[in-house]
Structures are given as structure tokens and as C-alpha cells.
Amino acid sequence: MLADLPESSTEADASVVRVLSYNIRSMRDDVGALARVIRACAPDVVCIQEAPRFFRWRKAAARLARASELVHVTGGATASGPMVLSSLRAHVERTEDVLLPRTPGLHQRGFATAVLRFGRARLGVLSCHLSINEAERYGQGKLLLDQLAGMTGPDGTHVPYAVAAGDLNDRPDGRTFGLLAASLQDGWATKPWGKEHTTRLGDPPQRIDAVFATAGVEVLGCGVPMGLPGIAETDLRAATDHLPVLAAVRVPAAPAPKTP
């Protein structure tokens, strides 16, 4: 059985937040299996890739959120695939869907972003699905870093603590993955937990999905939750063509307001 990953918690000086990244292939597979995997991970935040984008996509997003016992925060068709779900533990302070510059002949890409608060800990969240084209992907990696660096709350103040999660279409030895890992904490490399490779069971093993965190966020564990109680290999095979990545991070709280 998989070793324990820290549970969600809120304390005076920090909050532990569980972040899940999952490419769901537009819910074309077994949605029941998908929802069971998500629920077993007990996430506070889910960064989805390949969310439904076309006919009645909002209804499909609501269906997944309801089946997973979560709520839709932002994204879907409005971000060209990336989406963010959360538990009711999260207080949503701000959302923004960003469409990226498009290379003719390639798919439109985007970011789904949100600023969420857990107790007094404020966390920026970015869900991404980067290009299959190497040159375009590298440019998108730069835009991702810029987006995190410029993330602000509803009051306009900078949000220093953030996570970016998604399908990178790149491996750790790739140029774009390396760009991100040079500026952010690669969750698996920082605190490996569970399994490493994120491609579908039976496919050539690769790690192309990841959770990254900015400086100051403590990564408590990150990896594919195979062996986690409640997660069956049959569900992982039936849910989609990627494996999920689950991370637990400790986010420092904002200073307590001064008493007059």
C-alpha cells in the first residue's frame, strides 16, 4: 500500500493543500471511473486538461464536478481545454482564463488560472496543456512563468505562492520542462511519492505531466497515486489515457492583520 500523503489541513501559519493534475481526454472514456479516481485522491484543487470544449461543455463540466464532489472554478472551453475544480474548502478570490498566441495549423491553447484562499493561505493555481510543437511549447513555457510572476489577488496585490500543473507534452530532459524546472520546484523531483511515469498503463513509460510550485511553497509529496486506497488499476485504465499526478503542498499563511 502507498505511504501516506499529508492530509489537507489549516493552521495558523500555513495550510496543506492537495493538488491533482489530470488529463481527462474530454471525458470520452469511463466517467464513473474518472470520478472515483478523483474522489480517492481527496484533492482540494484539480487542474484538468482536455476538458470538454464543444457542444454542451458546461453541462459536462458540471457533471464531472458533481460526480467528483467538487465545484467548477474556471476554464473549459473558455481556456481551450484547461480547467480548475476545487473542493468547498477553497475560497475563490479571482479567476482568469487566458488564450495563448496560436500557431497556424496547431490547436488553440490556453491557461485556466485562479487565486484560491485556504484559511489565511493564498494560492495561485494554473492549469495548462502545452503544445506538441517544440518551438510553440517553449514559448508557452515562458508565458506560463510570466503568468505566475504576474498573478494578483482581487485587491491587486501580488500572489507569491502558486502551483502550475498540467500536461507538458515534454519530458524532464526536454527544453520546456527544463525551463520550468529551472524557475519552479518540480514536485516529483523535489519530494517523490507514489509512481513517476504518467503515460497510460502499458504505454512506453514517460513523465509528461507534472505539478510545479513557486519558491516558498513546501512540497510534501508528489507523484502518481497508484496504490492509494480507493484507486483501482482497472479505474486508472478505464478513466482516460493519462495517469493523474497528486501533490500535497504547504502554503504559508499571510500575516495576521494588526489589531488597532
Accessible surface in RSA format (square Angstrom, percent):
REM  Atomic radii and reference values for relative SASA: ProtOr
REM  Chains: A
REM  Algorithm: Lee & Richards
REM  Probe-radius: 1.40
REM  Slices: 20
REM RES _ NUM      All-atoms   Total-Side   Main-Chain    Non-polar    All polar
REM                ABS   REL    ABS   REL    ABS   REL    ABS   REL    ABS   REL
RES MET A   1   199.72 103.4 114.12  75.5  85.60 203.8  97.45  82.9 102.27 135.5
RES LEU A   2    32.17  17.9  20.07  14.4  12.09  30.4  24.67  17.3   7.50  20.2
RES ALA A   3    71.69  65.9  56.81  87.7  14.88  33.8  67.96  95.7   3.72   9.9
RES ASP A   4   138.61  97.1 113.03 112.5  25.57  60.5  35.45  83.4 103.16 102.9
RES LEU A   5     7.14   4.0   1.19   0.8   5.96  15.0   1.20   0.8   5.95  16.0
RES PRO A   6    51.30  37.4  39.59  36.1  11.71  42.6  50.62  41.8   0.68   4.2
RES GLU A   7   122.41  70.3 113.76  86.1   8.65  20.6  58.06 112.3  64.35  52.5
RES SER A   8    39.88  33.7  19.06  25.4  20.82  48.0  15.85  33.8  24.03  33.7
RES SER A   9    40.71  34.4  32.36  43.2   8.34  19.2  36.02  76.7   4.69   6.6
RES THR A  10    73.57  52.3  42.78  43.4  30.79  73.4  35.92  48.2  37.65  56.9
RES GLU A  11   100.15  57.5  84.92  64.2  15.22  36.2  39.11  75.7  61.03  49.8
RES ALA A  12    81.86  75.3  63.75  98.4  18.11  41.2  74.15 104.4   7.71  20.4
RES ASP A  13    86.25  60.4  74.14  73.8  12.11  28.6  42.39  99.8  43.85  43.7
RES ALA A  14     2.37   2.2   1.06   1.6   1.31   3.0   1.35   1.9   1.02   2.7
RES SER A  15     1.49   1.3   0.80   1.1   0.69   1.6   0.69   1.5   0.80   1.1
RES VAL A  16    16.37  10.8  16.36  14.8   0.01   0.0  16.36  14.2   0.01   0.0
RES VAL A  17     0.03   0.0   0.03   0.0   0.00   0.0   0.03   0.0   0.00   0.0
RES ARG A  18     8.79   3.7   8.79   4.5   0.00   0.0   0.50   0.7   8.30   5.0
RES VAL A  19     0.00   0.0   0.00   0.0   0.00   0.0   0.00   0.0   0.00   0.0
RES LEU A  20     0.00   0.0   0.00   0.0   0.00   0.0   0.00   0.0   0.00   0.0
RES SER A  21     1.15   1.0   0.18   0.2   0.98   2.3   0.18   0.4   0.98   1.4
RES TYR A  22     1.38   0.6   0.08   0.0   1.30   3.4   1.30   1.0   0.08   0.1
RES ASN A  23     0.46   0.3   0.03   0.0   0.43   1.0   0.00   0.0   0.46   0.4
RES ILE A  24     0.00   0.0   0.00   0.0   0.00   0.0   0.00   0.0   0.00   0.0
RES ARG A  25    59.59  25.0  59.59  30.4   0.00   0.0   5.48   7.5  54.11  32.8
RES SER A  26    37.24  31.5  27.09  36.2  10.15  23.4  12.35  26.3  24.89  34.9
RES MET A  27    22.83  11.8   6.10   4.0  16.72  39.8   7.11   6.0  15.72  20.8
RES ARG A  28   157.29  66.0 120.98  61.7  36.31  86.5  63.84  87.2  93.46  56.6
RES ASP A  29    43.86  30.7  18.99  18.9  24.88  58.8  13.25  31.2  30.61  30.5
RES ASP A  30    65.20  45.7  54.75  54.5  10.45  24.7  21.76  51.2  43.44  43.3
RES VAL A  31    14.09   9.3   9.72   8.8   4.37  10.5  10.16   8.8   3.92  10.6
RES GLY A  32    35.02  43.2   0.00   N/A  35.02  43.2  28.55  78.4   6.47  14.5
RES ALA A  33     0.14   0.1   0.14   0.2   0.00   0.0   0.14   0.2   0.00   0.0
RES LEU A  34     0.77   0.4   0.77   0.6   0.00   0.0   0.77   0.5   0.00   0.0
RES ALA A  35     1.55   1.4   1.55   2.4   0.00   0.0   1.55   2.2   0.00   0.0
RES ARG A  36   103.04  43.3  99.59  50.8   3.45   8.2  40.90  55.9  62.14  37.7
RES VAL A  37     0.50   0.3   0.24   0.2   0.26   0.6   0.43   0.4   0.07   0.2
RES ILE A  38     0.00   0.0   0.00   0.0   0.00   0.0   0.00   0.0   0.00   0.0
RES ARG A  39    94.12  39.5  76.92  39.2  17.20  41.0  21.67  29.6  72.45  43.9
RES ALA A  40    27.50  25.3   3.56   5.5  23.94  54.5  16.22  22.8  11.28  29.9
RES CYS A  41     0.00   0.0   0.00   0.0   0.00   0.0   0.00   0.0   0.00   0.0
RES ALA A  42    52.47  48.2  39.04  60.2  13.43  30.6  48.52  68.3   3.95  10.5
RES PRO A  43     9.27   6.8   3.73   3.4   5.54  20.1   3.73   3.1   5.54  34.4
RES ASP A  44     5.72   4.0   5.72   5.7   0.00   0.0   0.00   0.0   5.72   5.7
RES VAL A  45     0.00   0.0   0.00   0.0   0.00   0.0   0.00   0.0   0.00   0.0
RES VAL A  46     0.00   0.0   0.00   0.0   0.00   0.0   0.00   0.0   0.00   0.0
RES CYS A  47     0.00   0.0   0.00   0.0   0.00   0.0   0.00   0.0   0.00   0.0
RES ILE A  48     0.00   0.0   0.00   0.0   0.00   0.0   0.00   0.0   0.00   0.0
RES GLN A  49     0.02   0.0   0.02   0.0   0.00   0.0   0.00   0.0   0.02   0.0
RES GLU A  50    50.50  29.0  47.13  35.7   3.37   8.0  17.57  34.0  32.93  26.9
RES ALA A  51     0.24   0.2   0.20   0.3   0.05   0.1   0.20   0.3   0.05   0.1
RES PRO A  52    14.67  10.7  12.93  11.8   1.75   6.4  14.53  12.0   0.15   0.9
RES ARG A  53    75.40  31.7  62.53  31.9  12.87  30.6   4.80   6.6  70.60  42.8
RES PHE A  54   148.33  74.2 134.64  83.4  13.69  35.6 142.82  86.6   5.51  15.8
RES PHE A  55   171.93  86.0 141.70  87.8  30.23  78.7 150.38  91.2  21.55  61.7
RES ARG A  56   152.62  64.1 131.90  67.2  20.72  49.3  43.56  59.5 109.06  66.1
RES TRP A  57    28.43  11.4  27.88  13.5   0.55   1.3  17.80   9.5  10.62  17.2
RES ARG A  58   156.89  65.9 151.33  77.1   5.57  13.3  64.19  87.7  92.70  56.2
RES LYS A  59   138.95  67.8 129.58  79.5   9.37  22.3  92.46  83.2  46.49  49.5
RES ALA A  60    24.64  22.7  20.46  31.6   4.18   9.5  24.11  34.0   0.53   1.4
RES ALA A  61     3.02   2.8   3.02   4.7   0.00   0.0   3.02   4.2   0.00   0.0
RES ALA A  62    46.06  42.4  40.98  63.2   5.08  11.6  44.12  62.1   1.95   5.2
RES ARG A  63   123.58  51.9 122.88  62.6   0.70   1.7  31.66  43.3  91.93  55.7
RES LEU A  64     0.00   0.0   0.00   0.0   0.00   0.0   0.00   0.0   0.00   0.0
RES ALA A  65     5.36   4.9   5.36   8.3   0.00   0.0   5.36   7.6   0.00   0.0
RES ARG A  66   167.42  70.3 150.05  76.5  17.36  41.3  79.04 108.0  88.37  53.6
RES ALA A  67    37.38  34.4  23.17  35.8  14.21  32.3  34.81  49.0   2.57   6.8
RES SER A  68     3.11   2.6   0.00   0.0   3.11   7.2   0.00   0.0   3.11   4.4
RES GLU A  69   136.04  78.1 106.71  80.7  29.34  69.8  46.10  89.2  89.95  73.4
RES LEU A  70    16.68   9.3   5.29   3.8  11.40  28.7   6.86   4.8   9.82  26.4
RES VAL A  71    57.93  38.1  55.45  50.2   2.47   6.0  57.93  50.3   0.00   0.0
RES HIS A  72    74.61  40.8  50.42  35.0  24.19  61.9  33.73  34.8  40.88  47.6
RES VAL A  73    20.78  13.7   0.46   0.4  20.31  48.9   3.35   2.9  17.43  47.3
RES THR A  74    10.33   7.3   6.80   6.9   3.53   8.4   3.94   5.3   6.39   9.7
RES GLY A  75     1.52   1.9   0.00   N/A   1.52   1.9   0.00   0.0   1.52   3.4
RES GLY A  76     0.05   0.1   0.00   N/A   0.05   0.1   0.05   0.1   0.00   0.0
RES ALA A  77    31.19  28.7  15.48  23.9  15.71  35.7  16.09  22.7  15.10  40.0
RES THR A  78    63.42  45.1  48.03  48.7  15.39  36.7  54.80  73.6   8.62  13.0
RES ALA A  79     0.00   0.0   0.00   0.0   0.00   0.0   0.00   0.0   0.00   0.0
RES SER A  80    16.40  13.9   5.52   7.4  10.88  25.1   4.49   9.6  11.91  16.7
RES GLY A  81     2.96   3.7   0.00   N/A   2.96   3.7   2.96   8.1   0.00   0.0
RES PRO A  82     1.43   1.0   1.43   1.3   0.00   0.0   1.43   1.2   0.00   0.0
RES MET A  83     0.00   0.0   0.00   0.0   0.00   0.0   0.00   0.0   0.00   0.0
RES VAL A  84     0.00   0.0   0.00   0.0   0.00   0.0   0.00   0.0   0.00   0.0
RES LEU A  85     0.00   0.0   0.00   0.0   0.00   0.0   0.00   0.0   0.00   0.0
RES SER A  86     0.60   0.5   0.60   0.8   0.00   0.0   0.00   0.0   0.60   0.8
RES SER A  87    21.37  18.1  20.82  27.8   0.55   1.3  20.89  44.5   0.48   0.7
RES LEU A  88   155.77  86.7 128.14  91.7  27.63  69.4 130.00  91.3  25.76  69.3
RES ARG A  89    75.44  31.7  46.67  23.8  28.77  68.5  52.00  71.1  23.44  14.2
RES ALA A  90    13.45  12.4   0.00   0.0  13.45  30.6   0.34   0.5  13.11  34.7
RES HIS A  91    94.83  51.8  90.26  62.7   4.57  11.7  56.89  58.6  37.94  44.1
RES VAL A  92    63.50  41.8  41.48  37.6  22.02  53.1  41.48  36.0  22.02  59.7
RES GLU A  93    32.64  18.7  12.05   9.1  20.59  49.0   7.21  13.9  25.43  20.8
RES ARG A  94    93.11  39.1  85.78  43.7   7.34  17.5  26.95  36.8  66.17  40.1
RES THR A  95    58.04  41.3  35.80  36.3  22.24  53.0   7.16   9.6  50.89  76.9
RES GLU A  96    74.40  42.7  67.53  51.1   6.86  16.3  25.27  48.9  49.12  40.1
RES ASP A  97    47.50  33.3  18.88  18.8  28.62  67.7   7.65  18.0  39.85  39.7
RES VAL A  98    31.43  20.7  28.47  25.8   2.96   7.1  31.43  27.3   0.00   0.0
RES LEU A  99   104.43  58.2  78.71  56.3  25.71  64.6  78.71  55.3  25.71  69.2
RES LEU A 100     9.70   5.4   4.53   3.2   5.18  13.0   5.18   3.6   4.52  12.2
RES PRO A 101   100.50  73.2  81.99  74.7  18.51  67.3  94.27  77.8   6.23  38.7
RES ARG A 102   145.57  61.1 115.30  58.8  30.27  72.1  28.92  39.5 116.65  70.7
RES THR A 103    54.96  39.1  52.11  52.8   2.85   6.8  38.48  51.7  16.48  24.9
RES PRO A 104   125.37  91.4 101.21  92.3  24.16  87.8 109.88  90.7  15.50  96.3
RES GLY A 105    81.21 100.2   0.00   N/A  81.21 100.2  42.05 115.4  39.16  87.7
RES LEU A 106    40.30  22.4  36.46  26.1   3.84   9.7  40.29  28.3   0.01   0.0
RES HIS A 107   120.99  66.1 116.63  81.1   4.36  11.2  71.50  73.7  49.49  57.6
RES GLN A 108    47.65  26.6  41.34  30.2   6.31  15.0  20.66  44.0  26.99  20.5
RES ARG A 109    23.63   9.9  21.98  11.2   1.65   3.9   5.61   7.7  18.02  10.9
RES GLY A 110     0.99   1.2   0.00   N/A   0.99   1.2   0.00   0.0   0.99   2.2
RES PHE A 111     1.22   0.6   1.22   0.8   0.00   0.0   1.22   0.7   0.00   0.0
RES ALA A 112     0.00   0.0   0.00   0.0   0.00   0.0   0.00   0.0   0.00   0.0
RES THR A 113     5.40   3.8   5.40   5.5   0.00   0.0   0.16   0.2   5.24   7.9
RES ALA A 114     1.80   1.7   0.00   0.0   1.80   4.1   1.71   2.4   0.09   0.2
RES VAL A 115     3.57   2.3   3.57   3.2   0.00   0.0   3.57   3.1   0.00   0.0
RES LEU A 116     0.00   0.0   0.00   0.0   0.00   0.0   0.00   0.0   0.00   0.0
RES ARG A 117    83.57  35.1  82.07  41.8   1.49   3.6  18.35  25.1  65.22  39.5
RES PHE A 118     0.88   0.4   0.33   0.2   0.55   1.4   0.88   0.5   0.00   0.0
RES GLY A 119    37.29  46.0   0.00   N/A  37.29  46.0  24.02  65.9  13.27  29.7
RES ARG A 120    87.93  36.9  80.84  41.2   7.09  16.9  50.35  68.8  37.58  22.8
RES ALA A 121     0.21   0.2   0.13   0.2   0.07   0.2   0.13   0.2   0.07   0.2
RES ARG A 122    50.49  21.2  47.92  24.4   2.58   6.1  17.46  23.9  33.03  20.0
RES LEU A 123     0.11   0.1   0.11   0.1   0.00   0.0   0.11   0.1   0.00   0.0
RES GLY A 124     0.00   0.0   0.00   N/A   0.00   0.0   0.00   0.0   0.00   0.0
RES VAL A 125     0.00   0.0   0.00   0.0   0.00   0.0   0.00   0.0   0.00   0.0
RES LEU A 126     0.00   0.0   0.00   0.0   0.00   0.0   0.00   0.0   0.00   0.0
RES SER A 127     0.00   0.0   0.00   0.0   0.00   0.0   0.00   0.0   0.00   0.0
RES CYS A 128     1.17   0.9   1.17   1.3   0.00   0.0   0.00   0.0   1.17   1.3
RES HIS A 129    22.37  12.2  20.92  14.5   1.44   3.7  10.68  11.0  11.68  13.6
RES LEU A 130     0.60   0.3   0.60   0.4   0.00   0.0   0.60   0.4   0.00   0.0
RES SER A 131     1.17   1.0   1.17   1.6   0.00   0.0   0.00   0.0   1.17   1.6
RES ILE A 132   119.53  68.0  96.74  72.1  22.79  54.9  97.99  70.6  21.54  58.4
RES ASN A 133    59.69  41.2  54.18  52.4   5.51  13.3   6.90  16.6  52.79  51.0
RES GLU A 134    73.54  42.2  69.63  52.7   3.91   9.3  51.33  99.3  22.21  18.1
RES ALA A 135    71.49  65.7  58.94  91.0  12.55  28.6  60.02  84.5  11.47  30.4
RES GLU A 136    19.99  11.5   8.95   6.8  11.04  26.3  17.69  34.2   2.30   1.9
RES ARG A 137    20.93   8.8  20.93  10.7   0.00   0.0   0.00   0.0  20.93  12.7
RES TYR A 138    44.35  20.7  44.35  25.2   0.00   0.0  14.86  11.2  29.49  36.3
RES GLY A 139    30.45  37.6   0.00   N/A  30.45  37.6  28.73  78.8   1.72   3.9
RES GLN A 140     4.55   2.5   4.04   3.0   0.51   1.2   3.75   8.0   0.80   0.6
RES GLY A 141     0.00   0.0   0.00   N/A   0.00   0.0   0.00   0.0   0.00   0.0
RES LYS A 142   105.65  51.5 103.99  63.8   1.66   4.0  53.71  48.3  51.94  55.3
RES LEU A 143    66.74  37.2  64.58  46.2   2.17   5.4  64.58  45.4   2.17   5.8
RES LEU A 144     1.03   0.6   1.03   0.7   0.00   0.0   1.03   0.7   0.00   0.0
RES LEU A 145    32.84  18.3  28.69  20.5   4.15  10.4  29.14  20.5   3.70  10.0
RES ASP A 146    93.94  65.8  83.94  83.5  10.00  23.6  26.37  62.1  67.57  67.4
RES GLN A 147    40.49  22.6  33.72  24.6   6.78  16.1   6.00  12.8  34.49  26.2
RES LEU A 148     9.06   5.0   5.20   3.7   3.86   9.7   5.32   3.7   3.75  10.1
RES ALA A 149    71.72  65.9  49.54  76.5  22.18  50.5  58.37  82.2  13.35  35.4
RES GLY A 150    51.95  64.1   0.00   N/A  51.95  64.1  33.97  93.2  17.98  40.3
RES MET A 151    12.19   6.3   7.47   4.9   4.72  11.2  12.19  10.4   0.00   0.0
RES THR A 152    36.22  25.8  36.17  36.7   0.05   0.1  26.46  35.5   9.77  14.8
RES GLY A 153     2.55   3.1   0.00   N/A   2.55   3.1   0.00   0.0   2.55   5.7
RES PRO A 154    86.61  63.1  47.86  43.6  38.75 140.9  55.16  45.5  31.45 195.5
RES ASP A 155    96.46  67.6  59.14  58.9  37.32  88.2  46.75 110.0  49.71  49.6
RES GLY A 156    52.64  64.9   0.00   N/A  52.64  64.9  29.69  81.5  22.95  51.4
RES THR A 157    70.63  50.2  64.80  65.7   5.84  13.9  67.58  90.8   3.05   4.6
RES HIS A 158    99.94  54.6  82.63  57.4  17.31  44.3  60.13  62.0  39.81  46.3
RES VAL A 159     1.75   1.2   0.00   0.0   1.75   4.2   0.00   0.0   1.75   4.8
RES PRO A 160    69.59  50.7  57.95  52.8  11.64  42.3  59.73  49.3   9.86  61.3
RES TYR A 161    55.23  25.8  55.23  31.4   0.00   0.0  19.21  14.4  36.02  44.4
RES ALA A 162     0.76   0.7   0.76   1.2   0.00   0.0   0.76   1.1   0.00   0.0
RES VAL A 163     0.08   0.1   0.00   0.0   0.08   0.2   0.08   0.1   0.00   0.0
RES ALA A 164     1.32   1.2   0.84   1.3   0.48   1.1   1.12   1.6   0.20   0.5
RES ALA A 165     1.11   1.0   0.00   0.0   1.11   2.5   1.11   1.6   0.00   0.0
RES GLY A 166     0.11   0.1   0.00   N/A   0.11   0.1   0.00   0.0   0.11   0.3
RES ASP A 167     2.58   1.8   2.58   2.6   0.00   0.0   0.00   0.0   2.58   2.6
RES LEU A 168     1.92   1.1   1.92   1.4   0.00   0.0   1.92   1.4   0.00   0.0
RES ASN A 169    39.10  27.0  24.24  23.4  14.87  35.8   5.88  14.1  33.23  32.1
RES ASP A 170    14.51  10.2  10.60  10.6   3.91   9.2   3.91   9.2  10.60  10.6
RES ARG A 171   120.06  50.4 118.60  60.5   1.46   3.5  23.48  32.1  96.58  58.5
RES PRO A 172    58.17  42.4  40.94  37.3  17.23  62.6  41.32  34.1  16.85 104.7
RES ASP A 173   124.35  87.1  84.37  84.0  39.98  94.5  52.11 122.6  72.24  72.0
RES GLY A 174    17.22  21.2   0.00   N/A  17.22  21.2  13.95  38.3   3.28   7.3
RES ARG A 175   129.71  54.5 108.69  55.4  21.01  50.0  65.05  88.9  64.66  39.2
RES THR A 176     0.71   0.5   0.30   0.3   0.41   1.0   0.00   0.0   0.71   1.1
RES PHE A 177     2.05   1.0   2.05   1.3   0.00   0.0   2.05   1.2   0.00   0.0
RES GLY A 178    30.57  37.7   0.00   N/A  30.57  37.7  25.37  69.6   5.20  11.7
RES LEU A 179    38.18  21.3  30.92  22.1   7.25  18.2  36.63  25.7   1.55   4.2
RES LEU A 180     0.21   0.1   0.21   0.2   0.00   0.0   0.21   0.2   0.00   0.0
RES ALA A 181    43.26  39.8  24.75  38.2  18.51  42.1  25.05  35.3  18.21  48.2
RES ALA A 182    91.50  84.1  46.33  71.5  45.16 102.7  57.72  81.3  33.77  89.5
RES SER A 183    71.56  60.5  38.54  51.4  33.03  76.1  22.94  48.9  48.62  68.1
RES LEU A 184    18.87  10.5   8.81   6.3  10.06  25.3  12.91   9.1   5.96  16.0
RES GLN A 185    48.22  27.0  42.89  31.3   5.33  12.7  30.72  65.4  17.50  13.3
RES ASP A 186    11.38   8.0   8.28   8.2   3.10   7.3   4.03   9.5   7.35   7.3
RES GLY A 187     1.58   1.9   0.00   N/A   1.58   1.9   1.58   4.3   0.00   0.0
RES TRP A 188    50.81  20.4  50.18  24.3   0.63   1.5  35.63  19.0  15.18  24.6
RES ALA A 189    72.57  66.7  39.79  61.4  32.77  74.6  47.14  66.4  25.43  67.4
RES THR A 190    65.26  46.4  35.80  36.3  29.46  70.2  34.74  46.7  30.52  46.1
RES LYS A 191   106.20  51.8 106.14  65.1   0.05   0.1  48.75  43.9  57.45  61.2
RES PRO A 192    80.85  58.9  59.08  53.9  21.76  79.1  59.43  49.1  21.42 133.1
RES TRP A 193    23.46   9.4  15.95   7.7   7.51  17.6  23.39  12.5   0.06   0.1
RES GLY A 194    23.08  28.5   0.00   N/A  23.08  28.5   0.51   1.4  22.57  50.5
RES LYS A 195   111.78  54.5 110.03  67.5   1.75   4.2  53.62  48.3  58.17  62.0
RES GLU A 196    61.69  35.4  54.65  41.3   7.03  16.7   6.77  13.1  54.92  44.8
RES HIS A 197    78.18  42.7  74.56  51.8   3.62   9.3  42.24  43.5  35.94  41.8
RES THR A 198     0.59   0.4   0.59   0.6   0.00   0.0   0.59   0.8   0.00   0.0
RES THR A 199    19.09  13.6  14.46  14.7   4.63  11.0  13.98  18.8   5.11   7.7
RES ARG A 200    90.90  38.2  88.61  45.2   2.29   5.4  20.37  27.8  70.53  42.7
RES LEU A 201    36.67  20.4  26.20  18.7  10.46  26.3  29.08  20.4   7.58  20.4
RES GLY A 202    80.64  99.4   0.00   N/A  80.64  99.4  37.25 102.2  43.39  97.2
RES ASP A 203    55.72  39.0  44.90  44.7  10.81  25.6   7.40  17.4  48.32  48.2
RES PRO A 204    99.70  72.7  93.38  85.1   6.32  23.0  99.13  81.8   0.57   3.6
RES PRO A 205    94.22  68.7  75.20  68.5  19.02  69.1  77.13  63.7  17.09 106.2
RES GLN A 206    52.67  29.5  49.41  36.1   3.25   7.7  13.41  28.5  39.26  29.8
RES ARG A 207    16.42   6.9  13.85   7.1   2.57   6.1   4.60   6.3  11.82   7.2
RES ILE A 208    22.46  12.8  22.46  16.7   0.00   0.0  22.46  16.2   0.00   0.0
RES ASP A 209     2.73   1.9   1.96   2.0   0.76   1.8   1.13   2.6   1.60   1.6
RES ALA A 210     1.82   1.7   0.16   0.2   1.66   3.8   1.74   2.5   0.08   0.2
RES VAL A 211     3.29   2.2   2.38   2.2   0.91   2.2   2.38   2.1   0.91   2.5
RES PHE A 212     2.58   1.3   2.27   1.4   0.31   0.8   2.56   1.6   0.02   0.1
RES ALA A 213     1.99   1.8   1.25   1.9   0.75   1.7   1.92   2.7   0.07   0.2
RES THR A 214    19.45  13.8  19.16  19.4   0.29   0.7  19.45  26.1   0.00   0.0
RES ALA A 215    84.06  77.3  69.01 106.5  15.05  34.2  73.02 102.8  11.04  29.2
RES GLY A 216    50.20  61.9   0.00   N/A  50.20  61.9  31.10  85.3  19.10  42.8
RES VAL A 217     3.31   2.2   0.00   0.0   3.31   8.0   0.24   0.2   3.07   8.3
RES GLU A 218    89.81  51.6  83.93  63.5   5.88  14.0  38.31  74.1  51.50  42.1
RES VAL A 219    11.13   7.3   2.04   1.8   9.10  21.9   2.04   1.8   9.10  24.7
RES LEU A 220    38.14  21.2  27.47  19.7  10.67  26.8  28.45  20.0   9.69  26.1
RES GLY A 221     0.82   1.0   0.00   N/A   0.82   1.0   0.82   2.2   0.00   0.0
RES CYS A 222     0.94   0.7   0.94   1.0   0.00   0.0   0.00   0.0   0.94   1.0
RES GLY A 223     2.85   3.5   0.00   N/A   2.85   3.5   2.85   7.8   0.00   0.0
RES VAL A 224     0.40   0.3   0.40   0.4   0.00   0.0   0.40   0.4   0.00   0.0
RES PRO A 225     0.05   0.0   0.05   0.1   0.00   0.0   0.05   0.0   0.00   0.0
RES MET A 226    40.83  21.1  37.27  24.7   3.56   8.5  32.28  27.4   8.55  11.3
RES GLY A 227    42.92  52.9   0.00   N/A  42.92  52.9  30.73  84.3  12.20  27.3
RES LEU A 228    16.81   9.4  14.71  10.5   2.10   5.3  14.71  10.3   2.10   5.6
RES PRO A 229    78.19  57.0  60.80  55.4  17.39  63.2  70.47  58.2   7.72  48.0
RES GLY A 230    65.19  80.4   0.00   N/A  65.19  80.4  37.68 103.4  27.50  61.6
RES ILE A 231    18.62  10.6   0.33   0.2  18.29  44.1   1.36   1.0  17.26  46.8
RES ALA A 232    45.95  42.3  37.59  58.0   8.37  19.0  45.69  64.3   0.26   0.7
RES GLU A 233    87.67  50.3  77.85  58.9   9.82  23.4  26.62  51.5  61.05  49.8
RES THR A 234   100.47  71.5  95.10  96.4   5.37  12.8  82.29 110.5  18.19  27.5
RES ASP A 235    15.08  10.6  15.08  15.0   0.00   0.0   0.12   0.3  14.96  14.9
RES LEU A 236     3.60   2.0   2.06   1.5   1.54   3.9   2.06   1.4   1.54   4.1
RES ARG A 237   121.52  51.0 103.50  52.8  18.02  42.9  41.70  57.0  79.83  48.4
RES ALA A 238    39.28  36.1  26.02  40.2  13.26  30.2  35.60  50.1   3.68   9.7
RES ALA A 239     1.39   1.3   0.00   0.0   1.39   3.2   0.00   0.0   1.39   3.7
RES THR A 240     3.59   2.6   0.00   0.0   3.59   8.5   1.54   2.1   2.05   3.1
RES ASP A 241    36.25  25.4  31.24  31.1   5.01  11.8   1.72   4.1  34.53  34.4
RES HIS A 242    19.35  10.6  18.86  13.1   0.49   1.3   1.63   1.7  17.72  20.6
RES LEU A 243     6.93   3.9   6.11   4.4   0.81   2.0   6.11   4.3   0.81   2.2
RES PRO A 244     0.00   0.0   0.00   0.0   0.00   0.0   0.00   0.0   0.00   0.0
RES VAL A 245     5.53   3.6   5.53   5.0   0.00   0.0   5.53   4.8   0.00   0.0
RES LEU A 246     0.00   0.0   0.00   0.0   0.00   0.0   0.00   0.0   0.00   0.0
RES ALA A 247     0.48   0.4   0.48   0.7   0.00   0.0   0.48   0.7   0.00   0.0
RES ALA A 248     0.00   0.0   0.00   0.0   0.00   0.0   0.00   0.0   0.00   0.0
RES VAL A 249     0.84   0.6   0.84   0.8   0.00   0.0   0.84   0.7   0.00   0.0
RES ARG A 250    75.20  31.6  74.32  37.9   0.89   2.1  11.58  15.8  63.62  38.6
RES VAL A 251     0.28   0.2   0.28   0.2   0.00   0.0   0.28   0.2   0.00   0.0
RES PRO A 252    38.11  27.8  36.51  33.3   1.61   5.8  36.80  30.4   1.32   8.2
RES ALA A 253    20.24  18.6   2.25   3.5  17.98  40.9   2.33   3.3  17.91  47.4
RES ALA A 254    51.88  47.7  43.71  67.4   8.18  18.6  50.35  70.9   1.53   4.1
RES PRO A 255   125.07  91.1 102.17  93.1  22.89  83.2 113.20  93.5  11.87  73.8
RES ALA A 256    64.08  58.9  45.76  70.6  18.33  41.7  45.76  64.4  18.33  48.5
RES PRO A 257   116.69  85.0  91.58  83.5  25.12  91.3 103.11  85.1  13.59  84.4
RES LYS A 258   199.16  97.2 171.47 105.2  27.69  65.9 120.20 108.2  78.96  84.1
RES THR A 259   126.74  90.1  96.78  98.1  29.96  71.4  66.27  89.0  60.46  91.4
RES PRO A 260   170.96 124.6 100.93  92.0  70.04 254.6 142.96 118.0  28.01 174.1
END  Absolute sums over single chains surface
CHAIN  1 A    11171.1       8526.7       2644.4       6352.6       4818.5
END  Absolute sums over all chains
TOTAL         11171.1       8526.7       2644.4       6352.6       4818.5
